Amino acid sequence: MSATASAPAAPDVLGTIATKNEDIETVVKSTSSPPPVTTSCSEEYIEACARSNKEASRHDPLTTLFQAEKLPPISEEPAFTDKMGLSRPTYSALRSRLTRISQTEVENWIYESSIDRIRSKVRVGAFVVEAGNWAATTTWEPVVAPPPPADFKPDPHTSAATGESSEPWFEVMKLISLRGEKLSDLYAKKPVYAEFIARIEVARRKHLYPLLWKAQHNKSTYGPLDEHTEKALTMCTQDQKHLLFWHLSLTSRNPAVQRVQGAVRAVIEPFVRKWVDEIGMSAVWLEAGSPRARDVYGYLGFRVVDEIVVGEDEKGSGIKTWCMVYAKDR
């Protein structure tokens, strides 16, 4: 398993996760009989997860902005010079491109993008989970962090570390690849998406990788493995064993399916507790794309470690994503 950037696609928004009058505890708390949970890597599950993600994110600002980058530019489109020294369309111009196509076309693109993303994840060991007959679904992806820098020094008393990268996103972009393509090359075609991936990688280098590097340095031992982690470890070298982490992505509560209480919790909490609390893995990582999703994950034990913004308009406002981690030292 190679140590390259994983593709979060768009951060999880969980669809219509809760109404104004529905608090977080009501959304995630389990009933006396938790909904049934199934897992698979089959094409049927991949397609069902993609459909759910399409329904949940069809109006999500960042997801639709990614789709806008696929459209050719409008003549005399407003542009600005970015930190890479390249001319790129303003974000308001990108959003204007979407007025040229129908909402159905946007949703079809989201579906196809989700299909491609899940398939690529499954090829490297990911699996799809659903609960309550597809009331909620997610994709769990095993990812291997890069090896620690030569000057890495773990703090024996805390999760803090020295030697982690502090390079800005536009410099990190030059160092990583995404599914075999240099991120700097992708940036020339899809700057918003490439910037998003680069900013996520910066957050991981600062807040996630040091936890894994510390475990590797301490030669931490694992408890009894579940089938998913055992399979993922077979694709790792011996040196990568403690650099493995699970990435939660494409989580959605499908608004087209009847709500089932506890379904969101059921596709997340048992896996997180198994991997971190029982097996002893260092951390689980995710990106939350809305305040509601952030709060749901927080209720389940994740903590916010970083906040990134892309899609800034001329007034300086943009689209926020919260990077979150569930770790042994939480």
Contacts in CASP RR format, 6 or more apart in sequence:
PFRMAT RR
TARGET T0000
AUTHOR 0000-0000-0000
METHOD contacts of the structure
MODEL  1
MSATASAPAAPDVLGTIATKNEDIETVVKSTSSPPPVTTSCSEEYIEACA
RSNKEASRHDPLTTLFQAEKLPPISEEPAFTDKMGLSRPTYSALRSRLTR
ISQTEVENWIYESSIDRIRSKVRVGAFVVEAGNWAATTTWEPVVAPPPPA
DFKPDPHTSAATGESSEPWFEVMKLISLRGEKLSDLYAKKPVYAEFIARI
EVARRKHLYPLLWKAQHNKSTYGPLDEHTEKALTMCTQDQKHLLFWHLSL
TSRNPAVQRVQGAVRAVIEPFVRKWVDEIGMSAVWLEAGSPRARDVYGYL
GFRVVDEIVVGEDEKGSGIKTWCMVYAKDR
1 124 0 8 1.000
1 142 0 8 1.000
1 144 0 8 1.000
1 232 0 8 1.000
1 235 0 8 1.000
1 236 0 8 1.000
1 240 0 8 1.000
1 244 0 8 1.000
2 144 0 8 1.000
3 144 0 8 1.000
3 145 0 8 1.000
3 146 0 8 1.000
3 147 0 8 1.000
3 240 0 8 1.000
3 243 0 8 1.000
4 176 0 8 1.000
4 177 0 8 1.000
4 178 0 8 1.000
4 179 0 8 1.000
4 180 0 8 1.000
5 176 0 8 1.000
5 177 0 8 1.000
5 178 0 8 1.000
5 183 0 8 1.000
5 197 0 8 1.000
5 200 0 8 1.000
5 201 0 8 1.000
6 121 0 8 1.000
6 141 0 8 1.000
6 143 0 8 1.000
6 247 0 8 1.000
7 117 0 8 1.000
7 120 0 8 1.000
7 121 0 8 1.000
7 178 0 8 1.000
7 179 0 8 1.000
7 197 0 8 1.000
8 196 0 8 1.000
8 197 0 8 1.000
8 200 0 8 1.000
8 247 0 8 1.000
8 249 0 8 1.000
8 287 0 8 1.000
9 66 0 8 1.000
9 113 0 8 1.000
9 114 0 8 1.000
9 117 0 8 1.000
9 249 0 8 1.000
9 250 0 8 1.000
10 57 0 8 1.000
10 60 0 8 1.000
10 62 0 8 1.000
10 63 0 8 1.000
10 66 0 8 1.000
10 289 0 8 1.000
11 62 0 8 1.000
11 286 0 8 1.000
11 287 0 8 1.000
11 288 0 8 1.000
11 289 0 8 1.000
11 293 0 8 1.000
11 321 0 8 1.000
11 322 0 8 1.000
12 138 0 8 1.000
12 248 0 8 1.000
12 249 0 8 1.000
12 250 0 8 1.000
12 251 0 8 1.000
12 252 0 8 1.000
12 286 0 8 1.000
12 287 0 8 1.000
12 288 0 8 1.000
12 289 0 8 1.000
12 293 0 8 1.000
13 56 0 8 1.000
13 57 0 8 1.000
13 60 0 8 1.000
13 63 0 8 1.000
13 252 0 8 1.000
13 288 0 8 1.000
13 289 0 8 1.000
13 290 0 8 1.000
13 292 0 8 1.000
13 293 0 8 1.000
14 56 0 8 1.000
14 251 0 8 1.000
14 252 0 8 1.000
14 253 0 8 1.000
14 264 0 8 1.000
14 290 0 8 1.000
14 292 0 8 1.000
14 293 0 8 1.000
14 296 0 8 1.000
15 55 0 8 1.000
15 56 0 8 1.000
15 57 0 8 1.000
15 60 0 8 1.000
15 252 0 8 1.000
15 253 0 8 1.000
15 254 0 8 1.000
15 255 0 8 1.000
16 56 0 8 1.000
16 253 0 8 1.000
16 255 0 8 1.000
17 27 0 8 1.000
17 253 0 8 1.000
17 264 0 8 1.000
17 290 0 8 1.000
17 292 0 8 1.000
17 293 0 8 1.000
17 296 0 8 1.000
18 24 0 8 1.000
18 26 0 8 1.000
18 27 0 8 1.000
18 292 0 8 1.000
18 296 0 8 1.000
24 292 0 8 1.000
24 295 0 8 1.000
24 296 0 8 1.000
24 299 0 8 1.000
25 299 0 8 1.000
27 262 0 8 1.000
27 264 0 8 1.000
27 296 0 8 1.000
28 262 0 8 1.000
28 264 0 8 1.000
28 265 0 8 1.000
28 296 0 8 1.000
28 299 0 8 1.000
28 300 0 8 1.000
29 261 0 8 1.000
29 262 0 8 1.000
29 265 0 8 1.000
30 261 0 8 1.000
30 262 0 8 1.000
30 265 0 8 1.000
30 266 0 8 1.000
31 261 0 8 1.000
31 262 0 8 1.000
34 262 0 8 1.000
34 265 0 8 1.000
34 266 0 8 1.000
35 131 0 8 1.000
35 132 0 8 1.000
35 133 0 8 1.000
35 135 0 8 1.000
35 260 0 8 1.000
35 261 0 8 1.000
35 262 0 8 1.000
35 263 0 8 1.000
35 266 0 8 1.000
36 131 0 8 1.000
36 132 0 8 1.000
36 133 0 8 1.000
37 129 0 8 1.000
37 130 0 8 1.000
37 131 0 8 1.000
37 132 0 8 1.000
37 266 0 8 1.000
37 267 0 8 1.000
37 270 0 8 1.000
38 129 0 8 1.000
38 130 0 8 1.000
38 131 0 8 1.000
39 45 0 8 1.000
39 127 0 8 1.000
39 128 0 8 1.000
39 129 0 8 1.000
39 130 0 8 1.000
39 228 0 8 1.000
40 127 0 8 1.000
40 128 0 8 1.000
41 122 0 8 1.000
41 125 0 8 1.000
41 126 0 8 1.000
41 127 0 8 1.000
41 128 0 8 1.000
45 128 0 8 1.000
45 130 0 8 1.000
46 115 0 8 1.000
46 118 0 8 1.000
46 119 0 8 1.000
46 122 0 8 1.000
46 128 0 8 1.000
47 115 0 8 1.000
48 128 0 8 1.000
48 130 0 8 1.000
48 134 0 8 1.000
48 137 0 8 1.000
49 114 0 8 1.000
49 118 0 8 1.000
49 128 0 8 1.000
49 130 0 8 1.000
49 137 0 8 1.000
49 138 0 8 1.000
49 139 0 8 1.000
49 250 0 8 1.000
49 252 0 8 1.000
50 111 0 8 1.000
50 114 0 8 1.000
50 115 0 8 1.000
50 118 0 8 1.000
50 250 0 8 1.000
51 111 0 8 1.000
51 254 0 8 1.000
52 134 0 8 1.000
52 137 0 8 1.000
52 252 0 8 1.000
52 254 0 8 1.000
52 257 0 8 1.000
53 110 0 8 1.000
53 111 0 8 1.000
53 114 0 8 1.000
53 137 0 8 1.000
53 250 0 8 1.000
53 252 0 8 1.000
54 107 0 8 1.000
54 110 0 8 1.000
54 111 0 8 1.000
54 114 0 8 1.000
55 252 0 8 1.000
55 254 0 8 1.000
55 255 0 8 1.000
55 256 0 8 1.000
56 252 0 8 1.000
56 253 0 8 1.000
56 254 0 8 1.000
56 255 0 8 1.000
57 63 0 8 1.000
57 110 0 8 1.000
57 252 0 8 1.000
58 64 0 8 1.000
58 103 0 8 1.000
58 106 0 8 1.000
58 107 0 8 1.000
58 110 0 8 1.000
60 289 0 8 1.000
60 290 0 8 1.000
61 319 0 8 1.000
62 196 0 8 1.000
62 289 0 8 1.000
62 310 0 8 1.000
62 311 0 8 1.000
62 319 0 8 1.000
62 321 0 8 1.000
63 110 0 8 1.000
64 95 0 8 1.000
64 98 0 8 1.000
64 106 0 8 1.000
64 110 0 8 1.000
65 91 0 8 1.000
65 94 0 8 1.000
65 95 0 8 1.000
65 192 0 8 1.000
65 311 0 8 1.000
65 319 0 8 1.000
66 113 0 8 1.000
66 190 0 8 1.000
66 192 0 8 1.000
66 193 0 8 1.000
66 196 0 8 1.000
67 98 0 8 1.000
67 106 0 8 1.000
67 109 0 8 1.000
67 110 0 8 1.000
67 113 0 8 1.000
68 94 0 8 1.000
68 95 0 8 1.000
68 97 0 8 1.000
68 98 0 8 1.000
69 94 0 8 1.000
69 189 0 8 1.000
69 190 0 8 1.000
69 191 0 8 1.000
69 192 0 8 1.000
69 193 0 8 1.000
70 109 0 8 1.000
70 190 0 8 1.000
71 97 0 8 1.000
71 98 0 8 1.000
71 100 0 8 1.000
71 101 0 8 1.000
73 89 0 8 1.000
73 93 0 8 1.000
73 97 0 8 1.000
74 93 0 8 1.000
74 96 0 8 1.000
74 97 0 8 1.000
74 100 0 8 1.000
77 89 0 8 1.000
77 90 0 8 1.000
77 93 0 8 1.000
78 89 0 8 1.000
78 90 0 8 1.000
78 92 0 8 1.000
78 93 0 8 1.000
79 87 0 8 1.000
79 88 0 8 1.000
79 89 0 8 1.000
79 90 0 8 1.000
79 93 0 8 1.000
80 87 0 8 1.000
80 88 0 8 1.000
80 90 0 8 1.000
81 87 0 8 1.000
82 88 0 8 1.000
82 191 0 8 1.000
83 168 0 8 1.000
83 170 0 8 1.000
84 170 0 8 1.000
84 173 0 8 1.000
84 184 0 8 1.000
84 187 0 8 1.000
86 187 0 8 1.000
86 188 0 8 1.000
86 191 0 8 1.000
88 191 0 8 1.000
90 313 0 8 1.000
90 314 0 8 1.000
91 192 0 8 1.000
91 311 0 8 1.000
91 312 0 8 1.000
91 313 0 8 1.000
91 318 0 8 1.000
92 313 0 8 1.000
92 314 0 8 1.000
94 192 0 8 1.000
98 106 0 8 1.000
114 250 0 8 1.000
117 249 0 8 1.000
117 250 0 8 1.000
118 126 0 8 1.000
118 128 0 8 1.000
118 139 0 8 1.000
118 250 0 8 1.000
120 179 0 8 1.000
121 139 0 8 1.000
121 141 0 8 1.000
121 249 0 8 1.000
122 128 0 8 1.000
124 141 0 8 1.000
124 142 0 8 1.000
124 235 0 8 1.000
125 141 0 8 1.000
125 142 0 8 1.000
125 231 0 8 1.000
125 232 0 8 1.000
125 235 0 8 1.000
126 139 0 8 1.000
126 140 0 8 1.000
126 141 0 8 1.000
126 142 0 8 1.000
127 139 0 8 1.000
127 140 0 8 1.000
127 228 0 8 1.000
128 137 0 8 1.000
128 138 0 8 1.000
128 139 0 8 1.000
129 137 0 8 1.000
129 138 0 8 1.000
129 139 0 8 1.000
129 140 0 8 1.000
129 267 0 8 1.000
129 271 0 8 1.000
130 136 0 8 1.000
130 137 0 8 1.000
130 267 0 8 1.000
131 137 0 8 1.000
131 260 0 8 1.000
131 262 0 8 1.000
131 263 0 8 1.000
131 264 0 8 1.000
131 266 0 8 1.000
131 267 0 8 1.000
132 260 0 8 1.000
132 263 0 8 1.000
132 266 0 8 1.000
133 257 0 8 1.000
133 260 0 8 1.000
134 254 0 8 1.000
134 257 0 8 1.000
135 253 0 8 1.000
135 254 0 8 1.000
135 257 0 8 1.000
135 258 0 8 1.000
135 259 0 8 1.000
135 260 0 8 1.000
135 263 0 8 1.000
136 251 0 8 1.000
136 252 0 8 1.000
136 253 0 8 1.000
136 254 0 8 1.000
136 260 0 8 1.000
136 262 0 8 1.000
136 263 0 8 1.000
136 264 0 8 1.000
136 266 0 8 1.000
136 267 0 8 1.000
137 250 0 8 1.000
137 251 0 8 1.000
137 252 0 8 1.000
137 254 0 8 1.000
137 267 0 8 1.000
138 248 0 8 1.000
138 249 0 8 1.000
138 250 0 8 1.000
138 251 0 8 1.000
138 252 0 8 1.000
138 267 0 8 1.000
138 268 0 8 1.000
139 248 0 8 1.000
139 249 0 8 1.000
139 250 0 8 1.000
139 251 0 8 1.000
140 228 0 8 1.000
140 246 0 8 1.000
140 247 0 8 1.000
140 248 0 8 1.000
140 271 0 8 1.000
141 246 0 8 1.000
141 247 0 8 1.000
141 248 0 8 1.000
141 249 0 8 1.000
142 228 0 8 1.000
142 229 0 8 1.000
142 232 0 8 1.000
142 235 0 8 1.000
142 244 0 8 1.000
142 245 0 8 1.000
142 246 0 8 1.000
142 247 0 8 1.000
143 244 0 8 1.000
143 245 0 8 1.000
143 246 0 8 1.000
143 247 0 8 1.000
143 285 0 8 1.000
144 236 0 8 1.000
144 240 0 8 1.000
144 243 0 8 1.000
144 244 0 8 1.000
144 245 0 8 1.000
145 204 0 8 1.000
145 208 0 8 1.000
145 209 0 8 1.000
145 212 0 8 1.000
145 213 0 8 1.000
145 243 0 8 1.000
145 244 0 8 1.000
145 245 0 8 1.000
146 209 0 8 1.000
146 243 0 8 1.000
147 213 0 8 1.000
147 239 0 8 1.000
147 243 0 8 1.000
148 209 0 8 1.000
148 213 0 8 1.000
148 216 0 8 1.000
148 217 0 8 1.000
149 163 0 8 1.000
149 164 0 8 1.000
149 165 0 8 1.000
151 162 0 8 1.000
151 163 0 8 1.000
152 161 0 8 1.000
152 162 0 8 1.000
152 163 0 8 1.000
152 164 0 8 1.000
152 210 0 8 1.000
152 213 0 8 1.000
152 217 0 8 1.000
153 161 0 8 1.000
153 162 0 8 1.000
153 163 0 8 1.000
154 161 0 8 1.000
154 210 0 8 1.000
154 213 0 8 1.000
154 214 0 8 1.000
154 217 0 8 1.000
154 218 0 8 1.000
155 161 0 8 1.000
155 162 0 8 1.000
155 214 0 8 1.000
158 329 0 8 1.000
159 210 0 8 1.000
159 211 0 8 1.000
159 214 0 8 1.000
159 327 0 8 1.000
159 329 0 8 1.000
160 210 0 8 1.000
161 210 0 8 1.000
161 213 0 8 1.000
161 214 0 8 1.000
164 205 0 8 1.000
164 206 0 8 1.000
164 209 0 8 1.000
164 210 0 8 1.000
165 172 0 8 1.000
165 202 0 8 1.000
165 205 0 8 1.000
165 206 0 8 1.000
166 206 0 8 1.000
167 202 0 8 1.000
168 202 0 8 1.000
169 195 0 8 1.000
169 198 0 8 1.000
169 199 0 8 1.000
169 201 0 8 1.000
169 202 0 8 1.000
170 195 0 8 1.000
170 198 0 8 1.000
172 198 0 8 1.000
172 201 0 8 1.000
172 202 0 8 1.000
172 205 0 8 1.000
173 183 0 8 1.000
173 184 0 8 1.000
173 187 0 8 1.000
173 194 0 8 1.000
173 195 0 8 1.000
173 198 0 8 1.000
174 182 0 8 1.000
174 183 0 8 1.000
174 184 0 8 1.000
176 182 0 8 1.000
176 183 0 8 1.000
176 197 0 8 1.000
176 198 0 8 1.000
176 201 0 8 1.000
177 183 0 8 1.000
178 186 0 8 1.000
178 197 0 8 1.000
183 194 0 8 1.000
183 197 0 8 1.000
183 198 0 8 1.000
184 194 0 8 1.000
186 193 0 8 1.000
186 194 0 8 1.000
186 197 0 8 1.000
187 194 0 8 1.000
187 195 0 8 1.000
187 198 0 8 1.000
192 310 0 8 1.000
192 311 0 8 1.000
195 310 0 8 1.000
196 308 0 8 1.000
196 310 0 8 1.000
196 321 0 8 1.000
199 308 0 8 1.000
199 310 0 8 1.000
200 287 0 8 1.000
200 308 0 8 1.000
200 321 0 8 1.000
200 323 0 8 1.000
203 305 0 8 1.000
203 306 0 8 1.000
203 308 0 8 1.000
203 323 0 8 1.000
204 285 0 8 1.000
204 323 0 8 1.000
206 305 0 8 1.000
206 306 0 8 1.000
207 305 0 8 1.000
207 306 0 8 1.000
207 323 0 8 1.000
207 325 0 8 1.000
208 245 0 8 1.000
208 283 0 8 1.000
208 285 0 8 1.000
208 305 0 8 1.000
208 325 0 8 1.000
211 282 0 8 1.000
211 283 0 8 1.000
211 325 0 8 1.000
211 327 0 8 1.000
211 329 0 8 1.000
212 242 0 8 1.000
212 243 0 8 1.000
212 244 0 8 1.000
212 245 0 8 1.000
212 282 0 8 1.000
212 283 0 8 1.000
213 243 0 8 1.000
214 282 0 8 1.000
215 242 0 8 1.000
215 282 0 8 1.000
216 239 0 8 1.000
216 241 0 8 1.000
216 242 0 8 1.000
216 243 0 8 1.000
219 242 0 8 1.000
220 242 0 8 1.000
220 280 0 8 1.000
220 282 0 8 1.000
222 229 0 8 1.000
222 279 0 8 1.000
222 280 0 8 1.000
222 281 0 8 1.000
223 278 0 8 1.000
223 279 0 8 1.000
223 280 0 8 1.000
224 278 0 8 1.000
224 279 0 8 1.000
225 233 0 8 1.000
225 279 0 8 1.000
226 274 0 8 1.000
226 275 0 8 1.000
226 279 0 8 1.000
228 271 0 8 1.000
229 244 0 8 1.000
229 246 0 8 1.000
229 275 0 8 1.000
229 279 0 8 1.000
229 281 0 8 1.000
232 244 0 8 1.000
233 241 0 8 1.000
233 244 0 8 1.000
236 243 0 8 1.000
236 244 0 8 1.000
242 282 0 8 1.000
244 281 0 8 1.000
245 281 0 8 1.000
245 282 0 8 1.000
245 283 0 8 1.000
245 284 0 8 1.000
245 285 0 8 1.000
246 271 0 8 1.000
246 275 0 8 1.000
246 281 0 8 1.000
246 284 0 8 1.000
246 285 0 8 1.000
247 284 0 8 1.000
247 285 0 8 1.000
247 286 0 8 1.000
248 268 0 8 1.000
248 284 0 8 1.000
248 285 0 8 1.000
248 286 0 8 1.000
249 286 0 8 1.000
249 287 0 8 1.000
251 264 0 8 1.000
251 267 0 8 1.000
251 268 0 8 1.000
251 286 0 8 1.000
251 293 0 8 1.000
253 259 0 8 1.000
253 263 0 8 1.000
253 264 0 8 1.000
264 296 0 8 1.000
265 300 0 8 1.000
268 297 0 8 1.000
268 300 0 8 1.000
269 300 0 8 1.000
271 284 0 8 1.000
272 284 0 8 1.000
272 300 0 8 1.000
272 301 0 8 1.000
272 326 0 8 1.000
275 281 0 8 1.000
275 284 0 8 1.000
276 282 0 8 1.000
276 283 0 8 1.000
276 284 0 8 1.000
276 326 0 8 1.000
276 327 0 8 1.000
276 328 0 8 1.000
277 328 0 8 1.000
280 328 0 8 1.000
282 327 0 8 1.000
282 328 0 8 1.000
283 325 0 8 1.000
283 326 0 8 1.000
283 327 0 8 1.000
283 328 0 8 1.000
284 302 0 8 1.000
284 325 0 8 1.000
284 326 0 8 1.000
284 327 0 8 1.000
285 323 0 8 1.000
285 324 0 8 1.000
285 325 0 8 1.000
286 297 0 8 1.000
286 302 0 8 1.000
286 323 0 8 1.000
286 324 0 8 1.000
286 325 0 8 1.000
287 321 0 8 1.000
287 322 0 8 1.000
287 323 0 8 1.000
287 324 0 8 1.000
288 294 0 8 1.000
288 297 0 8 1.000
288 321 0 8 1.000
288 322 0 8 1.000
288 324 0 8 1.000
289 320 0 8 1.000
289 321 0 8 1.000
289 322 0 8 1.000
294 304 0 8 1.000
294 322 0 8 1.000
294 324 0 8 1.000
297 324 0 8 1.000
298 304 0 8 1.000
298 324 0 8 1.000
300 326 0 8 1.000
301 326 0 8 1.000
301 330 0 8 1.000
302 324 0 8 1.000
302 325 0 8 1.000
302 326 0 8 1.000
302 330 0 8 1.000
303 324 0 8 1.000
303 325 0 8 1.000
303 326 0 8 1.000
303 327 0 8 1.000
303 330 0 8 1.000
304 322 0 8 1.000
304 323 0 8 1.000
304 324 0 8 1.000
305 323 0 8 1.000
305 324 0 8 1.000
305 325 0 8 1.000
306 322 0 8 1.000
306 323 0 8 1.000
307 320 0 8 1.000
307 321 0 8 1.000
307 322 0 8 1.000
307 323 0 8 1.000
308 320 0 8 1.000
308 321 0 8 1.000
308 323 0 8 1.000
309 318 0 8 1.000
309 319 0 8 1.000
309 320 0 8 1.000
309 321 0 8 1.000
310 318 0 8 1.000
310 319 0 8 1.000
310 321 0 8 1.000
311 318 0 8 1.000
311 319 0 8 1.000
312 318 0 8 1.000
END
